[in-house]
Amino acid sequence: MFETGELVMLGASGVCEVLGTTHMDMPGVDKDRLYYVMKPKYSSGSKVYTPVDSKKTVIRKILTRRQAKALVEKIPEIETLWIENEKQRELCYKEAIRKHDCEEWVKIIKTLYQRKQDRMVRGKKITSVDEKYWHIAEDYLYGELAAALEIDRAEVEAYIEDALKEKV
């Protein structure tokens, strides 16, 4: 179980702070089932309730500061994804997002950056599917890195760029 005050990655909600646990008193809900009460770190005013014993929802601790720094240093070595078929591309992106793994998000971002550059050379724009998954991957990755490194989310991109420049 996660402790009150702990930061976790919660499915589509991203980084959340665990506020505690509770039993839900609502019609149609098992009153004996225990739920986490969580506050998404990057959306104000909302709370999320998810069963402690949920098999469907991915909940995990966020990266430690050390793990976050190691991930940033490893970015140049992380492979890109390359799928020619548009339908398979979206399925591949969806699967990578669903894994809730930072390296998978980096793969998506690197792939889509490269793909955008290739399309621009040919006078084309990024596709809406590519843009959608790029934003999702950035949102999750930057949110988790910001929380782990204890920096503002808006500073994450510059942090990554600076860290990679130091390696060159």
Sequence and secondary structure as in RCSB ss.txt:
>XXXX:A:sequence
MFETGELVMLGASGVCEVLGTTHMDMPGVDKDRLYYVMKPKYSSGSKVYTPVDSKKTVIRKILTRRQAKALVEKI
PEIETLWIENEKQRELCYKEAIRKHDCEEWVKIIKTLYQRKQDRMVRGKKITSVDEKYWHIAEDYLYGELAAALE
IDRAEVEAYIEDALKEKV
>XXXX:A:secstr
   TT EEEEGGGEEEEEEEEEE  STTS TT EEEEEEETTSTT  EEEETT SSS EEE   HHHHHHHHHHG
GGS     SSHHHHHHHHHHHHHTT HHHHHHHHHHHHHHHHHHHHTT    HHHHHHHHHHHHHHHHHHHHHHT
S GGGHHHHHHHHHHHH 
